[in-house]
Amino acid sequence: MSIAYLPPIAWFQHALQAKEVYIETKENYIKQSYRNRCKILSANGPLDLSIPVLHLHSKQLISEIKTQDQEAWQKKHWQAICAAYGKSAFFLYYRDKLENIFLKQTFACLFEFNLALINTLCGMLKIELQFQFTESFEPLSNEHVDYRNFFHAKGIAASKELVFEKKYDQVFAEKFPFQANLSIIDLLFNVGPLSKEFLIQKV
């Protein structure tokens, strides 16, 4: 799997189906992907949060990508999350640990920031995922199921099976129809301790 920023629900759903989860560290960074963006539900509808990165050249490893910290994007993203989910059922229950990562910690690169969020989210979701990390890049693998490019930040997923469609109550439900496969925080803030039950449904 590719690393992802506050990954979509289906990312976790599929990871939970696996005996082993390898996160790709040797791929080149891909623009406009979940590697540096996520989708949440705001008062104005679905909203993309995109981390500004220092992408110096076309072939740069994902593990080497730095963020543009001078833009204060961590504070802006956290403010957007608070505005979107401040009135959700479980936001106050979970907010402190995420706020700590967004506002009180610094990270050397995008990969480390995303991984810290994912590990924290696993704890909140009460799920155990032991990640391993690739040591070399394999374009195709005969040993593993390849989900590195199956989750798309723009457009539809590569397969309908990759879209999490089990409905739950969302904030702003009176304004918008159900929005499938948003960031995992949408499920967590709205469903809380029952989130794991949604994730372990058969893919």
KOLLUM-510312 format. One record per residue: residue in one letter; x, y, z of N, C-alpha, C, CB in turn. Coordinates in steps of 0.001 Angstrom, whole numbers, plus 524288, in hexadecimal, padded with zeros to 5 digits. Glycine has a CB too. Example, Ala and Ser with C-alpha at 12.3 -4.5 7.8 and 13.67 -1.06 7.14 Angstrom:
2
A833867E9C681E788300C7EE6C81E78833907F31C81E7882C2C7EE8782356;S832327F73681BA8835667FBDC81BE4832648001E81EBE837047FDAA8165D;
END
This chain:
203
M803467FB688000080000800008000080372804D5800007FC477FFFF804B8;S801798090B7FDD18043E80E017FE16802E1810A680341802D7811947F959;I80676813E4805208054A81714809B28010581AF08082E80A48819FB80BC2;A7FDE881CAC80BF07F99C8203C80AB07F8B38240180F367F48D81D2580978;Y7F6B58289080DE17F57282C9C811BB7EFE182BD4813927F62E8323080F69;L7EF2F82AB5818A27E9F18298C81ABC7E6FE8262D816C47E6D082EBC81BF2;P7E8C082162815F07E70581E29811887E11E81D9E8110D7E95B818DE811FC;P7DF4A81C7880C4F7D9B481B6480B957D8268167780E8B7D86281ACF805B7;I7D331815FE80FB57D14481196812C57D2D380C62810527CB57811E481351;A7D26D80C0380B237D39E80712808807D94D8057B809397D2618077C802B5;W7DCD68092580A007E258807E880AF97E2C78047A80FCD7E5A280CF780BA7;F7E02880617814077E04180304818DA7DD3A7FDEE818347DDFC8063081D67;Q7D8E67FE32815747D5AE7F993814A97D8D87F53D8120D7D0DB7FAEB8115B;H7DBBE7F69580E0C7DED27F2AC80B427E39B7F10380E617E07E7F4C6805F5;A7E5FC7F493811307EA7A7F3258146D7E8F67EF0E818797ECBC7F7FD81722;L7E4397EF7D81A847E2737EBCD81E7E7E1647E66281C527DD9A7EDD782112;Q7E0F87E5E0817397E01F7E0CA814D17E53E7DDC18142C7DD7A7E17680F88;A7E9A17E068814D37EEB07DE0D8138F7F1627DBC68185A7F2377E21381106;K7F4747D7BE817697F7AE7D58981B917FC747D8F381C897F95E7CFF081A30;E7FE837DB3981858802FD7DEBD818B4801EF7E38F8155F8081B7DBF4816F0;V8036F7E8098174D802CB7ECE58145A8081F7EF658138D7FF097F0BA81736;Y8099D7EFD080EA280E807F27080D4680D347F7F080B54811A07EF4680908;I80FDA7FBC380D8680F4C8011E80BAD813F68025F8083980EE18050D81052;E812CA8046080391816D8805857FFB7819F980A528014A8146C806527FA4E;T81F14809A6801A78228980E0B802EC8261880F7E7FE5A825D880CB9807B3;K8262E80C3C7FA4B829EE80CFF7F60D8277080EC57F0EE82CDF808087F523;E82281810287F113820098122A7EC5982138817F37EBC181A188113C7EC78;N820D2819EB7E7008213D81F837E62781C22822257E7AB822A3820B67E06E;Y81C9D826D07E9C281801829CE7EB638145982AB77E6BF819A782F177EDD2;I80F4C82A1B7E7AF80B5582ADE7E3A4807D782F757E53080807825CB7E2D3;K80761833447E1BA80436837E07E2D67FE61836977E2F18054783C1B7DECA;Q7FB63839E97E5957F5AD839A47E5B47F3BC8342F7E7387F37183B2F7E063;S7F61D8320E7EB467F48282CF27ED337F39882D587F3147F8B0828AF7EBE9;Y7F1C88291B7F56B7F0E1829177FB0C7F5F48294C7FE247EDCE8244B7FC96;R7FA598291C7FB897FF4F829747FE527FFDE82EB180119803DC828A37FA8E;N7FD7C832C57FEF97FDCB837D8801987F88183A9C801E9801AB83B517FEC8;R7F446837B5801347EF2783A38801B87EB1F83667803C77ED5B83C717FC79;C7E704838A88060A7E2A383588807F57DD9983872806B97E3218346D80DF6;K7D940835BE8075E7D42B8381E8064A7D0B9837B380B247D17E8357680184;I7CEC483C2880CEC7CB3C83C4E811617C60283EAB80FA27CDAA83F81815FD;L7C22F83EA6813227BD1D840F9811E77BC6D845F88150E7B89883D158130C;S7BC3884A5E812567BBAA84F6F814E07B6158516B8144E7BF8E8536681292;A7B511855F68168E7AFDC85852816317AE7A859B8810967AF8C85D2E8199E;N7B26685A1980D367B18685B5C807B07B1FD85697804257B55F85F80805EF;G7B261851FB806777B2CD84D38803677B82D84AC6803E47B19884E537FDBC;P7B95F846CE800C57BE7D84441801007C2E18482D800247BED583FE17FCED;L7C6F2847A3803497CB4484B61803277D0708486F803147CB0684F27807E8;D7D3C9849B67FF4C7D907847787FF117DCB784ABC802587DB008471E7F960;L7DFA584820805BB7E3DD84AA1808957E8F4848AA8063C7E38D8497780E9D;S7EC0C84C37804277F0D084AB98016C7F59984CF98042F7F0A284C917FBB7;I7F94E849998057C7FE1A84B4780809801D884D7E803F5800AB846B280B09;P8038F8525C8047E807598548C800C380CA8851F780194807CD85A9880165;V80EFC8502D7FD5A813F284D5D7FDCB8182E84FFB7FA8B81349847A97FC18;L81CFA84ED37FBE28217C8509F7F8EB8230684C3E7F53482625852317FC99;H820C384C667F0A0821C18485E7ECB6825D684A7E7E8F381C9A846C17E9C1;L82AB3848EC7E9A582F0484B557E6DB82FB5849567E150833EB84A807E9CE;H82E9A844647E06F82F33842387DB3982B8583D997DA8F834E8840917DA39;S82AFA83BBD7D5C7826FE837D97D483827E88328F7D70A826B38372B7CEC2;K82CDA8313F7D7FB82E0782C357DA518304F82CFE7DFC4831D4829147D6D7;Q82CBB82D8E7E37882E4A82E687E8E982B5882A867EC5682D2F8342E7EAAE;L82E25827A27EF8A82BBC823977F2C0827BE825EE7F67E82FE6820987F5CD;I8237E8231C7F74681F67824DD7FAE6821A7825D08005A81AF5820CD7FB2D;S82573822BA801E0827C28233D8071282B368280F807A282AE681E7080851;E82C5582ABE8033E82FAD82F598035E82CAE83479802D6833A882EFD7FF1B;I827A18342E801F88247E838DF800FF823DB83C1B805FE81F188375C7FECE;K8254A84108805A0824A9844AF80A0081FAF847EA8093D829858485480A7E;T81DAB849FA80D718191684D5880D1A81AB88530D80D6F8152584C0681172;Q817618567180B5F8187185C0C80B6E8165A85E638107B815FA85ECA8069C;D8195E85DFB814888178785F7B819B68166F8654581A4681B6C85DE581DB2;Q818CB86884816F1817F286E258176F8124E86FAB8164C81B9587112813CA;E80F4686C2F813F6809D486D69812C28062A86C55817558081386A5180E0F;A8084186A6881BB08051B8694A8205480073865CD81F058033486E62822D0;W8015D8620D81B907FD0F85EBB819C07FAE485B4581E167FEE085B588153A;Q7FE31859A4821CD7FC3F8563C825F67F7FB858FF82926800CA8548882993;K7F8E985DF482A5A7F502860F382D487F019861B682A087F73C8664882EF4;K7F0B8862EA824FE7EC35863BF8218F7E90285EC2820EF7EE02865B481C31;H7EBA485A62820467E8D38557081FAD7E5ED85408824AB7EC9A8510981E30;W7E878854E4829207E5D9853A082E0B7E1188572682EDE7E9AB8542B832AB;Q7E17E85C1182D737DCFD85F9382DE27D88885DBF82A617DE8F8653282C76;A7D9CE85BE0825AA7D5D2859EE822157D335855098244B7D83A858C481CB3;I7D647851A0826B47D42884CDA8290F7D09284E3E82D9B7D89E8493482AEF;C7D236851EE830CA7CEF6853958353F7C9D2855F3833677D1ED8578E838A9;A7CA0D8592682F487C54F85B9282D347C19C8577582AFC7C6B085F99828FA;A7C3E085377828847C0A884F688260E7BE4C84BAF82A057C3DE84C5882228;Y7C13584A4E82E0F7BF83846158318C7BEC1847B5837397C362841C383159;G7BF1C84CC48383C7BE8B84E9483D9A7B97B84CFC840397BEF88544E83DBB;K7B55984C4C83D277B04884AD483F5E7AF008450F83E867AC0284E2D83D00;S7B2B48420D83C9C7B1BF83C7483BDD7B1A8839B88412C7B5FD839FC83841;A7AF6E835148413A7AE5983263846267B33A8312B849667AB8282D6884507;F7B7AB83017846DA7BC3882E40849C67C115831A4849097BD73828C184831;F7C07283651846EA7C4FA839A5845FD7C7E083AEC84B097C34C83EA884350;L7C51683C7F84F117C79683DFA853F87CA618395A8567D7C38E84037857BB;Y7C87A834BF8557F7CAC08300A857C87D01982ED9855677C71382B6285703;Y7D0CB830158506D7D59682EA284DB07D93B8332C84C6F7D43682BF5848C7;R7D788837E584D0F7DA5A83C5684AD87DFD583D1E84CFE7D74E8412784BBA;D7E0BA83C1A8520A7E5A483D94854887EA6883B07852017E57683C2B85A3C;K7EA12835F1850DC7EE998333984EAB7EFDF8352B8492B7ED9E82D5384E92;L7EBD78363F8461F7ECCA8384A840DF7EEBC83DE5841167E7D1837F983D92;E7EC88840F6844817EE3C8465E845157F3FC8469C8469D7EAE2849348492A;N7F5B0842F3849CA7FB1F842C784B697FEC784214846BA7FBF183E5F84F55;I7FD3483EBD843068006E83DD083E6B8006D8429283AD17FE81838F983B76;F7FBDB844EB83A1C7FB6E84957836887FE0584E48838A17F5C584A6E83563;L7FD8A84F4B83DAC7FF268545983FBB803F485441843467FAC5856A5842A0;K8056E84FBE845498098D84FA98493880E4E84C6B847B78076784DA884E34;Q80E2884A168431281297846E584179814A4848AF83C298110A8411784146;T81994847A183B4A81BEE848BC8363781E24843A8834058204984D04836AA;F81E3D8434682EE081FF383E7A82C59823C683FCC8280181B3F83B5E82A30;A8276383C338272182B7F83D238234C8297B83CFE81DBD82FC883930823F0;C8253983A1281CDE82359839748178B81D94837DD81784826AA835648149F;L81B47837FE812F1815CD8369481235814C183101813FF8143D8373780C7E;F8183182D69812AB81777827E7813FF816FD82730819E781C058249E811DF;E81A69829AB81CE381A4E82927822978155282B71824E681F1282BD3824FF;F8139682FD6822D580EC183241824AE80A1E82E9D823BD80DDA8378D821F0;N809B482C9981EF4805618291781DAA805798242E82105805918279B817E7;L80A1B821FC821C880A8681D2E824D8808FF81E1A82A878101581B018248B;A80A828228E82CAD808FF823D58321080315824248329080B7D82908833CC;L800878268182EB17FAD5826CD82EBA7F8678216182E557F8E682A3E82A3F;I7FA6881E2A82ACE7F836818F182A0A7F8BF815AE82F047FAEC8162B8256D;N7FD4A815D78317D7FE07812D68364D7FA6E814C083AA5803B68132883817;T7F9B5819DC83AF67F62581C1083EDE7F08881A7283DC07F6958220D83EFC;L7EF0581A87838D17E9C0818F88374E7E8C2813398386F7E8DA81A148318C;C7ECAD80FEF837A97EC0E80A61838ED7EACB809B683EBA7F10F807498377C;G7ED6B80CB8842087EC4580C7A847987E6BF80E33848CE7F01480FC884A98;M7E4FE8125D8464E7DFAE81447847227DB9781056845507DEE8819718444C;L7DCCE80DB2841007D927809F183EBD7D954804A88417F7DA4E8093A838FC;K7DD1B803FC845067DDD37FF05847CF7DEF97FA93844047D8F47FDB784B13;I7E24A7FBB28402C7E3CC7F7B483C6B7E9B37F70183CA07E1FA7F92A836D3;E7EB737F25283B817F0FE7F12883B8F7F2DB7F033835FF7F2297EC6683F10;L7F6107F3AA834147F8777F31882EF27FE587F39F82FA67F64E7F73E82AF4;Q801207EF6982EA6806C57EF7882F08808FF7F0878299B808E17EA3D8314F;F80ACD7F541828C980CB57F6C0823A8812627F517822DE80C2B7FC9D822E8;Q813747F34F81E22818CE7F27481C69819D57F64E817F6819BD7EC9981AA1;F81EC67F743816D5820277FB3E8130A823B17F8EF80ED7822D17FFE3815BC;T822727FA4280A0E825697F813805AD82B0D7FA01805BE822CD7F98280077;E82E917F6A5804058341A7F7FD803C6835E77F9047FE358375A7F3AA80628;S832AF7F79D7FA71833D57F8AF7F4F682EA47F9187F2198376A7F4557F27F;F82ECA7FB807ED82829F47FC417EA8B8291F7F7CA7E6B782A108017D7E79F;E824747F5827E6D9822F07F1757E32681E487F36B7E00B821A47EC3B7E5FC;P81EEE7F4497DAE681A837F62E7D7B6815C47F2A47D81081C277F6AE7D209;L816A77ED817D7F38127B7E9AD7D8828144C7E5877DC54810F67E7377D325;S810A77E3737DF4C812107DF797E32280EAB7DAAB7E2728118B7E19C7E8B6;N811257D62A7E27C80E437D1437E23780CD37CF4A7E7A1811717CD297DF58;E80F097D1BA7EB9780E3A7CFDC7F0EA80A147D2F07F3DF813497D0127F3DE;H809027D7BF7F224805867DB227F522801497DD787F1AC808A17DF7D7F7C8;V7FCF17DECD7F4127F8DD7E1BF7F1657FA887E77C7F16F7F3577E0F67F414;D7FA767E9F07ECEF7FC907EF357EC647F83A7F34A7ECAB7FF8D7EFBB7E73D;Y7F81A7F6387F0F67F44E7FA717F19D7F6E87FFD07F1687F1657F9CE7F6C7;R7FBAA8001B7EF6C7FE828050F7EF987FBD2809667EC92803EB804507ED7F;N7F930808047E85B7F69B80C0B7E52D7F0CA80AF67E47C7F93780C6D7DFD6;F7EE80808137E8107E8F9806B27E79A7E56080AA37EA3B7E80C8015E7E9EA;F7E78280E1E7ED537E454812047F0007E58E8174E7ED9E7E55C812027F608;H7E1A9819AB7EB187E29F81E607E80F7E018823287EAA77E08B81DB17E27A;A7E32E8273E7EB527E12E82C0B7EDAB7DD9482EEE7E9EF7E5AE82F957EF4D;K7DE5082E047E4C97DB02830917E0E97D86F82C6C7DD8F7DE318346C7DD7F;G7D37582D0A7DC8A7D0AD829297D9767CF19824847DCC37D3FE827607D4EA;I7CD21820747DA2E7CB4281BDC7DCF57CFBC8181C7DDF67C6E9819247D9E0;A7CEE28147E7E1807D2E6810A27E2B27D3A980D037DE0D7D17380D7B7E79E;A7D81280A447DE137D945806C47D9C37D56B802457D96D7DEC1804AA7DA4F;S7D2FB801047DDBC7CF297FCCB7DDDB7CACE7FE3D7E19E7D1BE7F78B7DF75;K7C5FF7FCE07E04A7C1A47FDF97E3D47C26E7FB657E9227BC827FC217E16C;E7C52C7F7047E9337C6067F4357EE0B7C9537F74E7F1E97C8957EF097ECEE;L7CC017FB507EFF97CF667FE507F35A7CC9C802E47F5F27D3FC800447F04E;V7C7BE803B07F4A97C4DA8080C7F6E27C196806347FB837C15A80A9A7F2B8;F7C27680892800027BF7F8074E804B17BA2C809E6804457C26D80918809BA;E7B601806CA804067B0D3808FD8030D7ACE4807FD807707AEB7806D17FE12;K7AE788055D80B8F7AADF8046B80FE07A988809A5812687AD478008F813F4;K7A47F80AE6812A87A2E281013814697A2D68109181A5979D898115581247;Y7A3DE8154281C197A3A9816A88219A7A1FE81C5A821DC7A912815BC8246C;D7A07B81E3F8266179ED1823AE826EF7A37F827528268379BFB8248382C2D;Q7A31E82B24822FF7A74482EF5822407A58083466823E77A90982F0381C91;V7A94F837AE825407A80083D22826477A5EC83F84821397ACDB8403F8285E;F7A27A8434B821B27A025845FC81D3779CE684248819CD7A46C84888819ED;A79AED83E0681C31797C083A488193D792C783CD18172C7965E8359381CA8;E7911484106819C278C5B843B5817F978D5F846E78130478A438474481C4C;K79251847CB811C4793B084AF380D347959D847B980893797CF84EDA80EAE;F7981A84343809BB79A9C84041805947993783A7E805ED7A083840EC805D0;P798EF837D58017B798398322C8019B79D1782FA7803EA7971682FFD7FC0C;F79CBE82AAF8053C7A126827F7807937A5F08282E8040479FB18224A808BD;Q7AA67829888065C7AF55829E18037A7B2AA8251B804D47B25082F15804C9;A7B383821C4800FC7B65881CE0801EA7BC3E81DAB801E77B4DE818D97FDD2;N7BEE081A8D8051C7C48F81A0D805037C77A81F30805C07C631817A97FFFC;L7C5BE8223C8098E7C8AD826E280B1A7CD548253580E727C51E82AD180E23;S7D01F828F7810867D460827BC8141C7D24F82496818B67D71282CC581608;I7D5AB8215381AD77D43981E1481F527D23B82160823E27D8E581ACD82112;I7D3DB8264D8244B7D20C82979828B07CC3882A9E8284F7D51A82E95828F1;D7CA0782A718238E7C46B82B42823067C17C826DA825BB7C2D682B9C81D38;L7C33682214824E67C0D581D96827887C1CA81DE282D637C3028186B82553;L7C68E81EF182EF47C7FD81EFB834787C4F78230B8378D7CDC581FF48350D;F7C4A3827DB8358F7C1FB82C018386B7BC1282B398389F7C33683138835F7;N7B9EB82883834CA7B440827BC834A97B269822B2837447B26D827C882F21;V7B59D81EA68370D7B40581983839057B6D78180F83E0A7B5038155C834EB;G7BB7D81A1F83ECA7BE57819308439A7C00181393844677BB2381AD78480F;P7BF0381151849007C0C680C0584A427BEA2807C9846A17BF4580AC084FBD;L7BA8E808E2843B77B860805058401C7BB2D8050283AD07B2938061083F4F;S7BEFF8087783A257C1B0808E78351E7C41B803BD833667C5E580D128356B;K7C668800E5837087C8E97FBF1835AD7C5047F8248334F7CB757F98283A7A;E7C0327F8228354F7BC357F49E8333E7BAFA7F5DF82D8B7B73B7F4F48368C;F7BB157FACB82C2F7BA377FC4B826BC7BEC07FA868234B7B9798023C82648;L7C3837FADA825617C81A7F9B58223B7C8DD7F3EC8211F7CCD37FBCA824E0;I7C7117F097824937C81A7EB0B823ED7C3EA7E849820B57C88F7E87B82931;Q7C0557EB4581E6F7BCA37E8C181AEC7BF927E66B816507B8717ECAB81907;K7BD7A7E284813F17C0157DFD680FA07C0CF7E38D80B0E7BCF37DB0080DE9;V7C5857E392808ED7C6BF7E6DB804707C4B97E4537FF817CCA77E7D580407;
END
